[in-house]
Amino acid sequence: MVVKCVYCRLAFFTSVMAVFLMGQALRVMVDYWLSIWVDRKYQLSTRIYVISYACFVGAAITFSLGRALMFTKAALWSARKMHSLMAERVLRSPQLFFDQVRKMYTYHFSRSTFRYFHNVPKQCTKAMSSAERAVLLKKMFFLC
């Protein structure tokens, strides 16, 4: 059972990364197709250029929305799991501990929980964005 969960998490992580990379590739493709259209690199009708551009934009929007939904789902899963573990550990702790440090513990627990749930999604989004840029710059470097 544990192995299955590990494989499921790995598959979900892999799919999230694939959606991140495909979304970024489609955003780059939208800009690239626009430069092709402006330069009239291929002798195509304007209708073909517009249809292709609209398809690329639609796909980029779809992948961006999918990326946001998958990231939100992953963040909620992680938050639910972490909250369950924290609540279980708090409930299993000895009563003497709460009698001695009740106010301090309650204050720090609520403050750190708020900080974690408030800052982690922002930091993860920044990290994923930086990782995407690094991968794209590396690919562009090797293409040039």
Buried (B, 14 or more C-beta within 10 A) or exposed (E): EEEEEEEEEEEBEEEBBEBBBBBBBBBBBBEEBBEBBEEEEEEEEEEEBEEBBEEBBEBBBBBBEBBEEBBEEBBEEBBEEBEEEBEEEEEEEEEEEEEEEEEEBEEEEEEEBEEBBEEBBEEBBEEBEEBBEEBBEEEEEEEE
